[in-house]
């Protein structure tokens, strides 16, 4: 129960809010984690990365809105000991990943249906979050198959200007292995998404293992920040917009 930081973020990082946000759009706590991974990458042997990717199911809980943060709290947020990889991909590949990701979001009509997904549980469709250099919108369309990523910018530039740019991207070995049942492996997207929509295969990316535990790197980032709050990145900043 060692205290590692102070929380001053309010309800945006609470368990109820985090569990509600992580599958349906932008999440304040996941933003903090993704941006923290980019910050920690300055210490990586191969140097800083351009972008970090975090899967929704890597974040299992929120934290108290204010007060001391303990290791016990954070192990509840990140209970898995996934290790980190760094991959290289083009802006064109990133656009394809985002378009596939758009089809995985839990949609409003699902939540309003007779048997809505339980957002407090494990929704195994592989929805991804990204660090702050990437901003985009998900256009829902009439059904999951029609959902698309649009208005994508990378470091402020339209993705169309970055299609041939090579990016270094941090993610876990879980994603690098195709995310198993969450299907970033070429198989149909699962988790209740209808229509056997093929998934993007992350296994094809050029990548290497870092030998670092994701959770440990984020704990180190928390220690360095001292506080989890809006000023240290635990906030909604509009990096993802969801539109009908």
N, C-alpha and C positions, 0 to 999 in steps of 0.2 A: 504493500500500500504506500510505497514511496511517492511523494508528490513530485511531479516532473514539470508542472507549469500551473498557471492560473487561467481560468476561463472567464472571459468577459464578452461573450458573443451573443448572449440572449437566446431566445427560443429557436433561432435559426439552426443551432447545432444540437438541439435537444433530441432525445431518442424518437419522440413522436414525429418531429419534423423531418429528421434525417431518413427515417424509415418510409415516410410518405413521399419524400422527394426523389429518392435515388433511382426509381424506375420510371418516373414520369417526366423528368426534365432536369433542370439545373439543381444542384445541391450545394449548399454553403459549406458543409463539412467536407464533401468530396472535392470541392474546389481547393480547399486548404491542403488536402492530401496531395492532389495532383500538382499543385504549384510548389508544395514542399519537396516533392520528389525532384522537380526541375532544379530547385535551389540546392539540394544536396548533390546533384550531379556535378556541381563544380568541383567536388572532391573525388569524382570517379577517375580511375586510372586513365581512361581514354578521353576524359574531358567532359564538359557540360553537354547536355542534350538540348535539342530544339523543342521537344514536346514530351509530355508524359500522358500515358493512357491508363485509366483505372476502371476496372469492371465493377459494376454495381454490387455484385455479390461479395466483393472483397471488403465491403463496409457493412458490418453486421449490426451496428447499433450507433446511437448518438452518444453525446456526453452531457453532463450537467450544464445548464445554461450559464452558470457563473460559479465562482469559487475554485477550490483546489482541484487539479486534475491528477489522478494517481495512475500508476502502471495498471492497476486493476481496471480502471475505467477504459484505458486505451486498449488493453487486451480484449475487452468486450467489443470495441470498434473493429479491431483487426485481429481476429482470432487465428488466422492462418499464417503459417510460416513460409509463404511463397518467396522465392528468390527472384532477383532482378535480372533482366536481360536488356540489352540495347540492340535495337534493330535499325536497319537503314531502309527507307522507302521514299518513293518519289511523291511529289504533290499529286500526281495523277492517281497513284495507289491510295493516298490518303482520301481523295475525293470518293473513290470507290468504297472505302471502308465506312466513310460517313454516310453514304447513301444506303449501305446495308444496315448500318446502325439505326437509321431512321425507321426502318421496318420493325425494329425490336422494341420500341418504346411502348409502355403500357398506355393504351389509348383511352380517352374519356368515355367512349361508348362501352368499353370493357368494364370500367369501374361502375358504370350505371346499369350494367346488365344484371341478370338474375343470379349469376354465379361469378361475381367479380374476383379478380386475382387478389390474394391476401398480401398486401404490400408489406406487412410485418414479417412475412416468411420469405423463403427462397424462391424467387421467380426466375426460372432457369432459361432466360432467353438472351443473356449476354449483352445487355445494354451497357454501353461504354461512356465514360466521362473523359474530358481532355483538359489539359492545362491552358493557361490564360492566353497563350500566343494564338490559339485557334478560337475563332468565333463563327457561329453558323446558326441557321434556323432549320428546324424540322417542319416541313409542310406535310400535315397528316394525310390529306386527301380523303377519299371515301373509305379506304380500307388499308390494312398493313401493306399490301402489295403496291399500293399507289403512293405510299409515303416516300418522300425524297428529302435530301439535304440541299439547301440553297443558301445564297448569300454568304458563302464560305470565304473567310479571310484568314490569312496566315501572316502574323506580324504586321497586320494592317493592310496587307496587299491582297487583292482578289486572287482566289485560288487559280484562276485562269492564267495569271501571270507567274504562277509557281509550279506548273505541272511538271516541269522537267527538273525542278530543284530537288536535290537529295537531302533528306532530313534524317537526323539521328533521333530516335524515339525510345524512351524507357517504358517498359511494361514488365509484367511478371512472367515467369516460366510457365505458369498456368495458361496465360493467353498465348504465349509462344508455341505451346504444344497443341493449340487449337481449341482450348477451353472445354474439351470433352463434351459433356451434355449440353453446354451452352452454345456449342456449334459455331466456332470460328474456324471451321475445318473443312469447308466445302459441302458439308451435309446440310439438309434443310434446317432452317431456324426452328427451334423447338419452343418450349415454354408456353404453349397455347397459341402461337402465331399460326393462323390457318394458311393453307395453300401451298405447302411444301416449297417455300421460298428458299433458294440456295443461299448458303452463307459464304461470306468472303473467307478465304483460307489463309489465316495468319501464319500457318506453318511454312508457307512458301517464302516468307521474308528472310532476307539475309540478316542474321542475328548472332549474338554471342552472349555467353553467360558472364555475369559480373562476380558471382560468388558472394553477393550481398543479400541480406534478408530485407525485404521491403519494409516490414514493420519496424525493424531496427533503425532503418534510415529515417523513417518518419518520426520516430521517437527522438532521434538526434536533432532533427529539425525543430521539434517542439521545444526541446531543451534550449536550443539556441535562440528561439523566438521569445521564450519566457512566458508568453501570453498567447492564448488562442482567442482571437477576436476579429472584428472587422478590419482593424488596422494591420493585422498580420495575415489577412487573406481569407478568414472564415466568413465569407459574405457572398451574396448573389451579385454578380456583376454584369449579367446580361450576355455571357458568352454563349449561352444556348437559349434560343427563343423557340417556342412551340406554337405553330399557327395552324389554323384549320385549312 
